Amino acid sequence: MADEKPAATTQPAPARKAEGRKPDGRMRAFRGNSFDAYFEHGMRDFPWPARAFMGIACSACWVWTQLRWRWTIEDDHKLVAESRPRVIVMNHCSMLDPVVVVVHLWLHGQRVRAVYKDEFNKVKFLTWAISRFGGIPVVRGTADMKSIRRVRAALERGESVLVFPQGTRVKNDQEWADTPVHGGYALMASLGKAEVQPMAIVGAADITPRGSHVHHFRRVWLKVGDPVHFEDLGVKGRKAQVAAMEDAAWKSVEALCQELRQEHPGKW
């Protein structure tokens, strides 16, 4: 009939709006940003409240951690002299490890995104905070292609990525021997066309001994190694290069750990 009106239809919301972005693709300042938006956007594109939060948090963390643990980084120039994308790999002793690296690079105007186990996402506040610090979750024990794609995109944007190949905190020789080293970082570096920068830390294992939740006052030392480049490995083909990188980069981390332990006997 002529006077009938067409039935109203409901159009689905644009995908960008669902992800908490403005129509032009930018992130919103105060609300509506999903955690995925933080995982997938460049850190330069984070809304100003998130960047302000990181600045305040990094400044506070630097003061607090220096007062309590007086950490120092040997051969620091290898890490901060040039701002370039890289995959930083290091041993893992405590929750202090990623804080030191992220805070130190932030103070030198460099952005680094720590890869962390997705179990932390069970606590919403932790996910909120880590996402503002640029963290990227990974599902351990799986070929997490979403995480690999996010890391690759970060490297291509010029950001660095921090990876702990042991996947868990290792506090003594026996745990070191029993803990497998996961080599996914080499594939990430290969896909992102980035170098791998080895680092080591000692002393942090003594901050919170096994079976205790009390933080002790301890000195902590870190050391930066020379970057490892795929073109210097002497092998061809991505699969062979990835395997060679896994071997060369982790051996460098082990050597740095031994050097630090010789300089500071009894520290882990």
TORNUVEX-248225 format. One record per residue: residue in three letters; y, z, x of N, C-alpha, C, O in turn. Coordinates in steps of 0.1 Angstrom, whole numbers, plus 5000, padded with zeros to 4 digits. Layout:
// residues N
ALAYZXYZXYZXYZX
...
***
This chain:
// residues 268
MET498850005008500050005000501250005009501250055020
ALA502449955003503549935011504250065016504850065027
ASP504150165007504750295011503950385019504350505022
GLU502750345023501850435031502350435045502750335051
LYS502250555052502650565066501450575075500450625071
PRO501550515086500350515095500050665100501050745101
ALA498850685101498450825105498950855119499050765128
ALA499450975121499951025134498851025144497751065141
THR499150985156498250995167498751075178499951085180
THR497851145184498251235195497851165209496651145211
GLN498851145217498651085230498251185240498851295240
PRO497251165248496951255259498051275268498851185271
ALA498251405273499351425283499051355296497951335300
PRO500151305302499951235315499251315325499351445325
ALA498451255334497651335343498551415352498251525356
ARG499751355356500551435365501051555359501151665366
LYS501351555346501851675339500751775339500951895341
ALA499551735337498351825337498251895350497752005351
GLU498551825361498451885374499651965378499652015389
GLY500551985369501652075372502752005379503552065386
ARG502851865378503951795385504951745375504651725364
LYS506151715381507151645373506751505371505851455377
PRO507451435361507151295359507251205371506551105372
ASP508051245381508251165393507251205404507251145415
GLY506251295401505251325410505551455418504651505425
ARG506751505418507051625426506551755419506251755407
MET506351855427505851985422506952055415508152045419
ARG506652135405507652215398507952335406507152385414
ALA509152385404509652505412508952635408508652705417
PHE508852665395508452795392507152805384506552915384
ARG506752705378505552715369504852585368505452475370
GLY503552585364502952465360502152395371501452295369
ASN502252445384501552385395500152445396499952565397
SER499152355395497752405397497452435411498252385420
PHE496352505414495952525428495652395434495952375446
ASP495052305427494752175433495952105437495952025447
ALA497052115430498352055435498752105449499152025457
TYR498552225451498852285465497952235475498252205486
PHE496652225471495652175481495852035485495551995496
GLU496451955476496551805478497851755482498051645487
HIS498951835479500251795483500551835498499851925503
GLY501451755504501851795518502651925517503351955507
MET502652005527503352135527504852115526505552205521
ARG505352005531506751975530507151955515508351965512
ASP506251915507506451885493506352015484506552005472
PHE505952125490505752245482507152285476508152265482
PRO507252335464508552375458509152485466508452565473
TRP510452495465511152585474510752735472510752805482
PRO510352785460509952925460508652945468508553055474
ALA507752845468506552865477506952865491506352935499
ARG507852775495508252765509508952895513508852945525
ALA509752945504510453075507509453185508509653275517
PHE508453195500507453295501506753285514506553395520
MET506353165518505753155531506653205543506153265552
GLY507853165542508753205553508853355554508853415565
ILE509053425542509153575542507853635547507853725555
ALA506753585542505453635545505053615560504553705566
CYS505353495565505153475579505953565588505453615598
SER507253585585508053675593507553815592507453885602
ALA507153865580506653995579505254015586505054115593
CYS504453915585503153915592503353925607502553995614
TRP504253845613504553845627504953985632504354035642
VAL505854045625506354185629505154285628504954355637
TRP504454285617503354375614502254365624501754465630
THR501754235626500654215635501054245650500154295657
GLN502254215654502654245667502754395670502454435681
LEU503254465660503354605661501954675663501854765670
ARG501054625655499754685655498754635665498054715671
TRP498854505669497854455678498354385690497654335699
ARG499654365691500354305702499654185708499254185720
TRP499354085700498653975704499453885713500653865711
THR498853815722499453715731498553595732497353605730
ILE499253475734498553355735498753295749499853255752
GLU497653275756497753215770497753065768497153005759
ASP498452995777498652855777499152805764498652695758
ASP500052875758500652845745501252705745501352645734
HIS501852665756502552535756501552415752502052315746
LYS500252435754499352325749499352315734498852215729
LEU499752425728499652425713501052385706501052315696
VAL502152435712503452425706504352325712505452295706
ALA504052275724505052185731505352065723506452015723
GLU504252005716504451885708503951915694502851975692
SER504651855685504151865671503451745667504051635666
ARG502151755666501251635663500051685655499651805656
PRO499451605647498351645639497151665648496851585657
ARG496351775645495151805653494251895645494751955635
VAL493051895649492051995643491852105653491352085664
ILE492352225650492252335658490952405655490652445644
VAL490052425665488752495663488752625672489252625683
MET488252735666488152855674487052945669486552925658
ASN486753045677485753145672486453235662487653235661
HIS485553305655486053385643485553535645484353555645
CYS486553625647486253765649486653855637486053955634
SER487753825631488353905621489253825612489553705614
MET489853895602490753825593492153805599492953735594
LEU492353865611493553845618493653705624494753655626
ASP492553645627492453515635493353405628494253355635
PRO493053375615493953265609495353305608496253225609
VAL495653435606497053475604497853455617498953405616
VAL497253485628497953465641498353315643499453285646
VAL497353235641497553085643498553025634499552955638
VAL498453055621499353005611500753055613501752975613
VAL500953185615502253245617502853195630504053155630
HIS502153185641502653135654503152995653504252965658
LEU502352905647502752765646503952755636504852675638
TRP503952835625505152825616506352865623507452805621
LEU506352965632507553005639508052895649509152895653
HIS507152805653507552695661507752565653507752455659
GLY507852585640508252465632507052375629507252255626
GLN505852415631504652335629503852385617503752505614
ARG503252295609502552325597501052315600500552205605
VAL500252415597498852415599498152465586498652565580
ARG497052395582496352435570494952485574494252415580
ALA494752615570493452675574492352635563492652645551
VAL491252595568490052565559489352695557488952765566
TYR489152735544488552865541487452855531487452755524
LYS486552945531485452945522485852965508486653055505
ASP485352885499485752885485485453015478485853035466
GLU484553105484484253235478485553315475485553395466
PHE486553295483487853365481488453325468489253405463
ASN488153215463488753165451488353245438488853225427
LYS487353335440486953425429488053525426488053575415
VAL488853545435490053645433491253555431491753495441
LYS491853555419492953465416494153485425494753395429
PHE494453615428495653645436495453585450496453535456
LEU494253605456494053545469494153395469494753335478
THR493653325459493853185458495253145457495753055463
TRP496053225449497453195448498153205461498953125465
ALA497853315469498553335482498153235492498953175499
ILE496753215493496253115503496752975500497052905510
SER496852935488497352805485498752785489499152675493
ARG499552895488500952885492501052875508502052825513
PHE500052925515500052915529499452785534499352755546
GLY499052695524498552565528497052565530496552465535
GLY496352665526494852675528494152565520494652515510
ILE493052525525492152425518490752485517490152515527
PRO490252495505488952555503487752455506487952335505
VAL486652515511485552425514484252505508484152625509
VAL483352425502482152485497481152485508480652375513
ARG480852605514479952605525478552565522478052585511
GLY477852505532476452465530476352335522475152295519
THR477452265520477352135513478152035520479052065528
ALA477951905516478851805521480051795512480051715503
ASP480951885514482151895504483151775507484051795515
MET482951665501483751555503485151575498486151515504
LYS485351655488486751675483487551745494488651715497
SER486951845501487551915512487851825523488951825529
ILE486851735526487051635537488251545534489051515543
ARG488251495522489351405518490751475519491751415524
ARG490751605515492051675516492451695531493651685534
VAL491551725539491851745553492251615559493251615567
ARG491651505556492051375561493451345557494251295565
ALA493751365545495151345540496151425547497251375551
ALA495851555550496751645557496951595571498151585575
LEU495951545578496151495591496951365591497751345600
GLU496651285582497451155581498951185578499751105581
ARG499251295571500651335569501251395581502551415581
GLY500551425591501051485603500851635604501451705613
GLU500151695594499851845595498651865603497751775605
SER498551985609497352025616496452105607496852155596
VAL495152115611494152185603493452285612493052255623
LEU493252405607492552515614491152535609491052555597
VAL490152525617488752535613487952645621488152645633
PHE487152725615486252815622484852765620484252795610
PRO484352695630483052635628481852735626480852695621
GLN482052855630480952955628480852995614479753045609
GLY481952975606481852995592481853145587481953175575
THR481753235597481853375594482253455606482353395617
ARG482553585604483053665615481953705624480853745620
VAL482153685637481053705647481653815657482653795663
LYS480953925658481554045665480754085678481254185684
ASN479654025681478954065693478053945698477953845691
ASP477453965709476653855715475453815707475153695705
GLN474853915700473653885692474053795680473353705677
GLU475153835673475653755662476053615666475853525659
TRP476653605678477053475684475753385685475753275681
ALA474753445691473453365693472853325680472253225679
ASP472953415669472253395657473053305647472553265637
THR474353285650475253215640475253065643475753025654
PRO474852985634474952835636476452785636477252845630
VAL476652685644477952625644477952495636477152405638
HIS478852495626478952385617479952275623481052305626
GLY479452155624480252055631481051965622481551855626
GLY481352005609482151915600483551885605484151795601
TYR484051975614485351955619485551825627486551765627
ALA484451785634484551665642484651545632485351445636
LEU483951545621484051435612485451435606486051325604
MET485951545603487351555597488351495607489151415603
ALA488151525620489051475630488951325632489951255633
SER487651275631487451135632488051055621488750955623
LEU487851105608488451035597489951045597490650945593
GLY490551155602491951165602492551115615493851115617
LYS491751055624492250995637493051095645494151065649
ALA492551215646493251325652492451385664491151365665
GLU493051445673492351515684491851655680492251695669
VAL491051715688490551845685491051935696490951915708
GLN491652045691492252145701491452275700491452345690
PRO490752305711489952435711490852555714491852545722
MET490552665708491152795710490152905710489052885705
ALA490453015716489553135716490353255714491553265717
ILE489653355708490353485706489353595710488153585707
VAL489853705716488953825719489853945716491053945716
GLY489154055713489754185710489854205695489954315690
ALA489854095687490054105673488854165666488954225656
ALA487654155673486454215667486454365666485754425658
ASP487354425675487454565676488354625665488454745664
ILE489054535658490054585649489354665637489754775634
THR488354595632487554655621486054655625485454555622
PRO485554755630484154765634483254745622483654775611
ARG482054695624481054685613480854815606480654915613
GLY480854815593480654935585481855015583481755125577
SER483054965587484255045586485354955580485354835582
HIS486155015572487354935566488654985572489754955567
VAL488555075582489755125588490155035600489355005608
HIS491454995600491954905610492354985622493155085621
HIS491854955634492255025646493354955654493454835653
PHE494055035661495054975670494454915682493754995690
ARG494454785684493854725696494754615701495654565694
ARG494554575714495154455719494354335716493054345716
VAL494954225713494254095710494853985719496053975721
TRP493953905724494353795733493753665728492653655723
LEU494553555729494153425726494353325737495253355746
LYS493653215738493853125748493652985743492752955735
VAL494552895747494452755742493852665753494252665764
GLY492952575749492352485758493052345757493852325749
ASP492552255766493152115765492552045753491352065749
PRO493351965747492851885735491751785740491751735751
VAL490851765730489651675733489951545724490151555712
HIS489951435731490251305724488951225723488051225732
PHE488751155712487551075710487450965720486350935724
GLU488550905724488450795734488050845748487650755756
ASP488050975750487651025763486151065764485751115774
LEU485451055752484051105752483051005758481951045761
GLY483450885760482550785766481450735758480450685763
VAL481650745745480550695736481250605725482450625722
LYS480450515719481050425709480250455696479150495696
GLY480950415685480350435672480650575666480650675673
ARG481050575653481550705647480550815648480850925652
LYS479250785645478250885645478050945658477951075660
ALA478050865669477850915682479050995687478951095694
GLN480250945683481451015687481551145680482051245687
VAL481251155668481251285661480351385667480751495669
ALA479151345670478151425677478651475691478551595694
ALA479251385698479751415711480951515710481051605719
MET481751495700482951585698482451725695483051815700
GLU481451735686480951865682480551935695480752055696
ASP479851865704479351935716480451965725480452085730
ALA481351875728482351895738483352005734483752085741
ALA483851995721484852085716484352225716485052325720
TRP483152245711482652385710482252445724482452565726
LYS481852365733481652405747482952455753482952555760
SER484052385749485352435754485752565748486252655755
VAL485452585735485752715729484952825736485452935739
GLU483652805738482752905745483352935759483353045763
ALA483752835766484352855780485552935779485753025788
LEU486452905769487652985768487353135765488053225770
CYS486353155756485953295753485453365765485853485767
GLN484653295773484153365786485353395795485353505801
GLU486253305796487453335805488153455800488553545808
LEU488453465787489153585782488353715784488953815787
ARG487053705782486253825783486153875798485953985800
GLN486253775807486253815821487653875824487653975832
GLU488653825818489953885821490154025814490854115818
HIS489454045803489554165795488154215792487654205781
PRO487454275802486054325801485854415789486654505786
GLY484754395782484354485771485054445758484754505748
LYS485854345758486554305745485754195739485154105745
TRP485754195725485154095717486054045707485653955699
***
